[in-house]
Amino acid sequence: MVPTPEPTPEPAPGEGPVRPVSVSLHEGTIAALKARTGKRGMSAYVEALIQRQLERDRLRELIEDAEAEHGPVDQAAVEAKRALLRGDAAGSADAA
């Protein structure tokens, strides 16, 4: 029996070879993108945007999974921790 080769794992976002793809964008979006990046920086800029959105999507999925398992987050606790991170003295006393 000939062994079956192991499937090659899909590269993670930001990994693997670069290849061209075609996307459709509004003319105004293209103009704003070119103004911000120049013609040569467009691909890197769009790549970074897509990677960031994928990270946000994965984070949202993790939050949804945690909420399904543990219930929704306590908004008062979130605000207390936010105040603590910002160095807000009034919120810090409540966050402890």
CORHU-V387038 format. One line per field, one symbol per residue. burial: 1 if it has 24 or more other ideal C-beta (glycine too) atoms within 12 Angstrom, else 0. A space follows every 50 residues. Layout:
burial: ???
This chain:
burial: 00000000000000000000000000000000000000000000000000 0000000000000000000000000000000000000000000000
